[in-house]
Amino acid sequence: MGKTRFTLLELTEMIGKAIYVAFSGSYWLVAEINEIREASNGHCYLELVEKDKNNDSIVARCRATVWAYTWRMLKPYFETSTSQSLSKGMMVLVEVTVEFHELYGLSLNIKDIDPVYTIGDLERRRAEILRRLEEEGIINMNRSLEIPSIPSRIAVISSARAAGYEDFIHQIENNPYGYRFIITLFPALMQGSGAERSVTDALDAVFVSADRFDAVLILRGGGSASDLNCFDSYEIAAHIAQFPLPVITGIGHERDRTIAGVVANTNVKTPTAAAELLIAKFREAEAQVISLGNSLVAGVTHLIRQNRQVTDALASSLPATIKNRIRESRAALRTSGSILARSANGYIQKKQHAIQSAHYRFGIHAKNYLLRLKKWEAEVQTQLLPEKTKRMIDSRSEKLLLLETKAGLVDPDNILKKGYAIVSIDGRIIKNANQAGCDDTLETKMHDGRIISKVSFINLSADYKKDPE
């Protein structure tokens, strides 16, 4: 028996026809937007999912399309009704038809949307977060903190380029009272998918140096309700509720109500209103100081009036009282003077006796000390004498030995032994040849004897022809 064969196109066409027959009508579908993208051709492409209620895992997924002619009507209708834009994570109730294309497979074609369902789901989620914060006992923690009477050191969490932040800085720096604030910006994203993590990271950064600040401001300014979705998250709300410093939020218009604003210490409608709140705190503190000053002046004035009579009475009785005190003091002074003189004489005599006794004792002790000192010096010299004597004898012996050596070097006998001779005529030593004459008898003394000779001829060199004497 032969097998029936189909091409892929034939099979997908059969599937398409079966789906068209089985799902010929439209269906209202509840799903969560997992992805959404508006194409340049005007079509909107989505990915719809359903998640497990217990573990938030995706249990169903399908592509969906809103064709351009339908999207042009649905988008403004939904945004006007909900004040929100369709975005990732939003629950929607949409009317769809089921389609199957041989090339693109199964998809849903969105025909209509019910904004009332989305509004209800958003409110349900907000209610669940508020209920969770209340069950955890933290919903009122930040609201219980008190903003300092002079909040001058402010940490601001905002985007540096945000118009709301610029409005706040302008209002603070140009306040008509000249108050000065120390503003430190902790930059953060104020909208988009990364805003929630960015704001909580900024709060953590402020927490590290919390002792440097009096309060924290989270500023954003106006925007669509969907732009403020991150401020309805549990993570931001829990951070704000448990923060150790008062948190002031100004993240939307007056009509916008976020969970972050609910749990914050104070929620104002705009960043400008946040600046006005801080300035107003300064004004209240200044007014209290002025009031206290006025009360102090009034109280002092009242006390002066009450005690004026007493002061006047004291002033009138003061001269007589002073005279009596002077007389009493003089008498006491004379008595004290005589006592002091006697005491001083006795004290001086006692000290003179002590000085004389000390002088006598000092003389004796000084003599004894000098004797002991001289005795000690004699003992030391006695101990050192043998050594000094030995060194002196050794030194003198060395000098004598040196002198003996030098004397031996100039001894005539030693000189003669080296080959020298002493020549004399009639006992007179001659040093030059011109001192001798012919027929003179010469006596030549050598180390081992004498030689007697007679001069028969004298030959003088040119250097000795002239007698040097």
C-alpha positions as CSV (number, residue, x, y, z in Angstrom):
1,M,0.0,0.0,0.0
2,G,1.5,3.3,-1.0
3,K,2.1,6.2,1.4
4,T,0.4,9.5,0.9
5,R,2.9,12.3,0.5
6,F,2.5,16.0,1.0
7,T,4.8,18.9,0.4
8,L,5.5,21.3,3.3
9,L,3.4,24.0,1.6
10,E,0.5,21.6,1.1
11,L,0.6,20.6,4.8
12,T,0.8,24.1,6.0
13,E,-2.1,25.1,3.7
14,M,-4.1,22.3,5.2
15,I,-3.2,23.5,8.7
16,G,-4.2,27.0,7.8
17,K,-7.6,25.9,6.4
18,A,-8.2,23.8,9.5
19,I,-7.4,26.7,11.9
20,Y,-9.6,29.0,9.8
21,V,-12.5,26.6,10.0
22,A,-12.0,25.8,13.7
23,F,-11.3,29.5,14.8
24,S,-13.4,31.4,12.3
25,G,-14.6,34.0,14.8
26,S,-12.8,36.5,17.1
27,Y,-11.9,35.9,20.7
28,W,-11.4,38.2,23.8
29,L,-8.0,37.2,25.2
30,V,-6.3,38.1,28.5
31,A,-2.5,38.2,28.3
32,E,0.6,40.1,29.4
33,I,2.7,42.1,27.0
34,N,6.2,40.6,27.0
35,E,7.5,42.6,24.0
36,I,6.1,45.5,22.0
37,R,7.5,47.2,18.9
38,E,6.1,49.8,16.6
39,A,7.6,49.5,13.1
40,S,8.3,52.2,10.7
41,N,5.6,51.0,8.4
42,G,3.0,51.8,11.1
43,H,2.3,48.2,12.2
44,C,2.7,47.2,15.9
45,Y,4.2,43.8,16.7
46,L,3.8,42.2,20.2
47,E,4.6,39.1,22.0
48,L,1.9,38.0,24.4
49,V,2.5,35.6,27.3
50,E,0.8,34.0,30.2
51,K,2.7,33.3,33.4
52,D,2.3,30.8,36.1
53,K,0.7,32.4,39.2
54,N,3.0,30.5,41.6
55,N,6.5,31.0,40.1
56,D,6.0,33.7,37.4
57,S,7.4,31.4,34.7
58,I,5.9,31.6,31.2
59,V,3.5,28.8,30.4
60,A,2.2,30.1,27.0
61,R,3.5,32.4,24.3
62,C,2.2,33.8,21.0
63,R,3.0,36.5,18.5
64,A,0.4,39.2,17.8
65,T,0.1,42.0,15.3
66,V,-1.9,45.2,15.2
67,W,-2.0,46.3,11.6
68,A,-1.4,50.0,10.9
69,Y,-5.0,51.0,10.0
70,T,-6.1,49.5,13.4
71,W,-3.1,50.7,15.4
72,R,-3.8,54.3,14.4
73,M,-7.2,54.1,16.2
74,L,-6.3,51.7,19.1
75,K,-3.2,53.6,20.4
76,P,-4.8,57.0,21.0
77,Y,-8.0,55.4,22.3
78,F,-6.1,53.3,24.9
79,E,-3.8,56.2,26.0
80,T,-6.6,58.6,26.4
81,S,-8.6,56.2,28.4
82,T,-5.8,55.0,30.7
83,S,-3.3,57.9,30.6
84,Q,-0.8,55.1,29.9
85,S,1.0,53.7,26.8
86,L,1.0,50.1,26.1
87,S,4.2,48.7,27.5
88,K,6.0,45.6,28.6
89,G,4.6,43.9,31.7
90,M,1.1,45.4,31.2
91,M,-2.0,43.1,31.4
92,V,-4.4,43.6,28.5
93,L,-7.8,42.4,27.3
94,V,-7.7,42.3,23.5
95,E,-10.0,41.0,20.8
96,V,-8.1,38.7,18.4
97,T,-8.5,36.5,15.4
98,V,-6.4,33.4,15.0
99,E,-4.4,33.3,11.8
100,F,-1.9,30.9,10.2
101,H,0.5,31.8,7.5
102,E,2.4,29.2,5.5
103,L,5.6,31.2,5.8
104,Y,5.3,32.9,9.2
105,G,3.3,30.3,11.2
106,L,0.6,31.0,13.9
107,S,-0.1,34.5,15.0
108,L,-2.9,36.6,16.5
109,N,-4.4,39.6,14.8
110,I,-5.5,42.2,17.4
111,K,-8.8,43.9,16.4
112,D,-9.8,45.8,19.6
113,I,-8.7,46.4,23.2
114,D,-10.5,47.0,26.4
115,P,-8.8,49.8,28.4
116,V,-11.0,49.3,31.4
117,Y,-9.5,45.9,32.1
118,T,-6.0,47.3,32.1
119,I,-6.9,50.2,34.4
120,G,-8.4,47.6,36.8
121,D,-5.3,45.4,36.6
122,L,-3.0,48.4,37.4
123,E,-5.1,49.4,40.3
124,R,-5.2,45.8,41.5
125,R,-1.4,45.6,41.3
126,R,-1.0,48.9,43.2
127,A,-3.4,47.7,45.9
128,E,-1.4,44.4,46.2
129,I,1.9,46.3,46.7
130,L,0.3,48.7,49.3
131,R,-1.2,45.7,51.1
132,R,2.2,43.9,51.1
133,L,4.0,47.0,52.5
134,E,1.3,47.3,55.2
135,E,1.6,43.6,56.1
136,E,5.4,44.0,56.4
137,G,4.9,46.9,58.8
138,I,7.0,49.4,56.8
139,I,4.4,51.5,55.0
140,N,4.4,54.3,57.6
141,M,8.1,54.1,58.7
142,N,9.4,57.1,56.6
143,R,6.3,59.2,57.2
144,S,7.0,58.9,61.0
145,L,10.4,60.7,60.6
146,E,10.5,64.5,61.2
147,I,12.0,66.8,58.6
148,P,14.7,69.0,60.4
149,S,13.6,72.6,61.1
150,I,16.5,73.8,59.0
151,P,17.0,71.2,56.2
152,S,20.1,72.7,54.5
153,R,21.9,69.6,53.4
154,I,19.9,67.9,50.7
155,A,20.5,64.8,48.6
156,V,18.7,64.9,45.3
157,I,17.9,61.8,43.2
158,S,17.1,62.9,39.6
159,S,18.4,63.2,36.1
160,A,20.9,66.1,35.7
161,R,19.2,67.0,32.4
162,A,15.6,66.8,33.7
163,A,13.6,70.0,33.4
164,G,12.2,69.3,36.8
165,Y,15.6,69.2,38.4
166,E,16.6,72.5,36.7
167,D,13.4,74.1,38.0
168,F,14.2,72.9,41.5
169,I,17.7,74.3,41.4
170,H,16.5,77.7,40.0
171,Q,13.9,78.0,42.8
172,I,16.4,77.1,45.5
173,E,19.2,79.3,44.4
174,N,17.0,82.3,43.7
175,N,14.8,82.2,46.8
176,P,14.0,85.8,47.9
177,Y,15.2,85.3,51.5
178,G,18.8,84.5,50.6
179,Y,18.8,81.1,52.3
180,R,21.7,78.8,51.4
181,F,21.3,75.1,50.7
182,I,24.0,72.4,50.1
183,I,22.6,70.3,47.2
184,T,24.3,67.0,46.2
185,L,22.9,65.3,43.0
186,F,22.8,61.5,42.8
187,P,22.1,60.9,39.1
188,A,19.5,58.3,38.2
189,L,17.2,57.3,35.3
190,M,13.7,58.6,35.9
191,Q,11.8,56.5,33.3
192,G,12.2,53.3,31.3
193,S,13.1,49.7,32.0
194,G,16.3,50.6,34.0
195,A,14.7,53.3,36.1
196,E,13.7,51.1,39.0
197,R,17.2,49.7,39.5
198,S,18.8,53.1,38.9
199,V,16.7,54.8,41.6
200,T,17.3,52.1,44.2
201,D,21.0,52.2,43.5
202,A,21.0,56.0,44.1
203,L,19.1,55.5,47.4
204,D,21.8,53.0,48.4
205,A,24.5,55.5,47.6
206,V,22.9,58.2,49.7
207,F,22.5,55.7,52.6
208,V,26.3,55.1,52.7
209,S,26.8,58.8,53.6
210,A,23.4,59.4,55.3
211,D,25.0,61.4,58.1
212,R,25.9,64.2,55.6
213,F,22.3,64.9,54.7
214,D,19.1,66.2,56.4
215,A,16.7,64.9,53.8
216,V,16.4,63.1,50.4
217,L,14.5,64.5,47.4
218,I,13.3,62.3,44.5
219,L,12.5,64.6,41.6
220,R,11.2,64.0,38.1
221,G,8.5,66.4,37.0
222,G,5.6,65.8,34.8
223,G,5.1,63.1,32.1
224,S,2.7,60.5,31.0
225,A,1.4,58.0,33.5
226,S,3.3,55.2,31.8
227,D,6.5,57.1,32.3
228,L,5.9,57.0,36.1
229,N,5.3,53.2,36.2
230,C,8.6,52.5,37.9
231,F,7.5,54.6,40.9
232,D,4.7,52.1,41.4
233,S,7.2,49.2,42.0
234,Y,7.6,47.4,45.3
235,E,11.4,47.7,45.3
236,I,11.4,51.6,45.1
237,A,8.6,51.8,47.6
238,A,10.3,49.5,50.1
239,H,13.6,51.4,49.8
240,I,11.8,54.7,50.5
241,A,9.6,53.4,53.3
242,Q,12.6,52.1,55.3
243,F,15.1,54.9,54.5
244,P,16.6,56.5,57.6
245,L,16.2,60.1,56.3
246,P,12.9,61.8,55.4
247,V,12.2,61.3,51.7
248,I,10.3,64.0,49.8
249,T,8.9,63.0,46.4
250,G,8.1,65.4,43.5
251,I,7.7,63.0,40.6
252,G,4.6,64.0,38.8
253,H,1.7,66.5,38.4
254,E,-0.8,67.0,41.1
255,R,-3.1,64.4,39.4
256,D,-0.4,61.7,39.5
257,R,-0.4,59.5,42.5
258,T,2.3,56.9,42.8
259,I,3.1,54.3,45.5
260,A,6.5,56.0,46.1
261,G,4.6,59.2,46.9
262,V,2.3,57.3,49.3
263,V,5.1,55.8,51.4
264,A,7.4,58.9,51.3
265,N,7.6,61.3,54.2
266,T,6.1,64.1,52.1
267,N,4.8,64.0,48.6
268,V,4.5,67.3,46.6
269,K,3.1,67.7,43.1
270,T,6.3,69.2,41.4
271,P,10.0,69.7,42.0
272,T,9.3,73.4,42.3
273,A,6.9,72.6,45.1
274,A,9.6,70.6,46.8
275,A,11.9,73.7,46.7
276,E,9.1,75.8,48.2
277,L,8.6,73.2,51.0
278,L,12.3,73.5,52.0
279,I,12.2,77.3,51.9
280,A,9.1,77.3,54.0
281,K,10.8,75.2,56.6
282,F,13.5,77.8,56.8
283,R,10.9,80.6,57.1
284,E,9.2,78.7,59.9
285,A,12.5,78.4,61.8
286,E,13.3,82.0,61.2
287,A,9.9,83.1,62.5
288,Q,10.3,80.9,65.6
289,V,13.7,82.5,66.3
290,I,12.2,86.0,65.9
291,S,9.3,85.1,68.2
292,L,11.6,83.7,70.8
293,G,13.7,86.8,70.6
294,N,10.7,89.0,71.1
295,S,9.5,86.9,74.0
296,L,13.0,87.2,75.6
297,V,13.0,91.0,75.2
298,A,9.5,91.2,76.7
299,G,10.4,88.9,79.6
300,V,13.6,90.9,80.4
301,T,11.7,94.2,80.3
302,H,9.1,92.8,82.7
303,L,11.7,91.6,85.1
304,I,13.4,95.0,85.1
305,R,10.1,96.7,85.9
306,Q,9.3,94.2,88.7
307,N,12.7,94.7,90.3
308,R,13.0,98.5,89.8
309,Q,11.7,99.3,93.3
310,V,14.0,96.8,94.9
311,T,16.9,98.3,92.9
312,D,16.0,101.9,94.0
313,A,15.8,100.9,97.7
314,L,19.1,99.2,97.5
315,A,20.6,102.2,95.8
316,S,19.4,104.6,98.5
317,S,20.7,102.4,101.4
318,L,23.9,101.6,99.6
319,P,26.0,104.6,100.9
320,A,25.3,104.0,104.6
321,T,25.9,100.3,104.2
322,I,29.2,101.0,102.5
323,K,30.3,103.3,105.3
324,N,29.5,100.7,107.9
325,R,31.3,98.1,105.9
326,I,34.4,100.4,105.5
327,R,34.5,101.0,109.3
328,E,34.2,97.3,110.1
329,S,36.8,96.5,107.5
330,R,39.3,99.1,108.9
331,A,38.9,97.7,112.4
332,A,39.4,94.2,111.2
333,L,42.3,95.3,109.1
334,R,44.1,96.9,112.2
335,T,43.5,93.8,114.2
336,S,44.8,91.6,111.4
337,G,47.8,94.0,111.0
338,S,48.9,93.6,114.6
339,I,48.4,89.9,114.5
340,L,50.3,89.7,111.2
341,A,53.2,91.7,112.5
342,R,53.6,89.5,115.5
343,S,53.3,86.4,113.4
344,A,55.8,87.8,110.9
345,N,58.4,88.6,113.6
346,G,58.1,85.1,115.0
347,Y,58.3,83.6,111.6
348,I,61.4,85.6,110.6
349,Q,63.2,84.7,113.8
350,K,62.4,81.0,113.2
351,K,63.6,81.2,109.6
352,Q,66.8,83.0,110.7
353,H,67.6,80.3,113.2
354,A,66.9,77.7,110.6
355,I,69.2,79.5,108.2
356,Q,72.0,79.7,110.7
357,S,71.6,76.0,111.5
358,A,71.6,75.1,107.9
359,H,74.7,77.3,107.3
360,Y,76.6,75.6,110.0
361,R,75.5,72.1,108.8
362,F,76.4,73.2,105.3
363,G,79.9,74.2,106.3
364,I,80.6,70.9,108.0
365,H,79.1,68.9,105.1
366,A,81.1,71.0,102.6
367,K,84.4,70.3,104.4
368,N,83.6,66.6,104.7
369,Y,82.7,66.5,101.0
370,L,85.9,68.2,100.0
371,L,88.0,65.9,102.1
372,R,86.2,62.8,100.7
373,L,86.7,64.3,97.2
374,K,90.4,64.8,97.6
375,K,90.8,61.4,99.2
376,W,89.0,59.8,96.3
377,E,91.2,61.7,93.8
378,A,94.4,60.6,95.7
379,E,93.2,57.0,95.6
380,V,92.5,57.3,91.9
381,Q,95.9,58.8,91.3
382,T,97.6,56.1,93.4
383,Q,95.9,53.4,91.4
384,L,96.9,55.1,88.1
385,L,100.6,55.9,89.2
386,P,102.1,52.5,88.3
387,E,100.6,52.5,84.9
388,K,101.6,56.1,84.3
389,T,105.2,55.4,85.6
390,K,105.5,52.4,83.3
391,R,104.3,54.4,80.3
392,M,106.8,57.2,81.1
393,I,109.8,54.8,81.5
394,D,108.9,53.0,78.3
395,S,108.7,56.4,76.5
396,R,112.0,57.6,77.8
397,S,113.7,54.2,77.0
398,E,112.5,54.5,73.4
399,K,113.9,58.0,73.2
400,L,117.3,56.9,74.7
401,L,117.5,54.0,72.2
402,L,116.8,56.4,69.4
403,L,119.5,58.8,70.6
404,E,122.0,55.9,70.9
405,T,121.2,54.9,67.4
406,K,121.7,58.5,66.1
407,A,125.0,58.8,68.2
408,G,126.3,55.6,66.7
409,L,125.7,56.9,63.2
410,V,128.0,60.0,63.8
411,D,130.7,58.1,65.8
412,P,134.1,58.7,63.9
413,D,135.1,55.1,64.3
414,N,132.0,53.9,62.6
415,I,132.5,56.5,59.9
416,L,136.1,55.4,59.4
417,K,135.0,51.7,59.1
418,K,133.0,52.7,56.1
419,G,136.2,53.7,54.2
420,Y,136.6,57.3,55.2
421,A,139.9,58.7,56.7
422,I,140.9,61.8,58.7
423,V,143.9,63.8,57.4
424,S,145.8,66.2,59.6
425,I,148.9,68.3,59.5
426,D,150.6,68.9,62.9
427,G,147.4,67.8,64.6
428,R,145.2,70.2,62.5
429,I,142.6,68.4,60.4
430,I,142.5,69.6,56.8
431,K,139.4,69.5,54.7
432,N,140.7,70.8,51.4
433,A,143.8,70.0,49.3
434,N,144.9,73.6,49.1
435,Q,145.4,73.6,52.9
436,A,148.5,71.3,52.4
437,G,151.8,72.4,50.9
438,C,154.9,70.5,49.5
439,D,157.0,68.9,52.0
440,D,154.2,68.9,54.6
441,T,154.0,65.8,56.7
442,L,150.4,64.3,56.5
443,E,149.0,62.0,59.2
444,T,146.1,59.9,57.7
445,K,144.0,58.2,60.4
446,M,142.0,55.1,59.4
447,H,139.9,52.7,61.5
448,D,142.7,50.2,62.0
449,G,145.8,52.5,62.2
450,R,147.7,55.6,61.1
451,I,149.8,56.4,57.9
452,I,152.5,59.1,57.9
453,S,153.3,60.6,54.5
454,K,155.1,63.5,53.0
455,V,153.5,65.8,50.3
456,S,155.6,66.0,47.1
457,F,153.1,67.2,44.6
458,I,149.7,68.9,44.8
459,N,147.2,68.9,41.9
460,L,144.2,71.2,42.6
461,S,141.0,70.9,40.6
462,A,139.4,74.1,39.2
463,D,136.9,74.1,42.1
464,Y,139.7,74.3,44.7
465,K,142.3,76.7,43.2
466,K,140.8,79.5,45.3
467,D,140.9,79.0,49.1
468,P,137.3,79.3,50.3
469,E,138.7,80.7,53.6
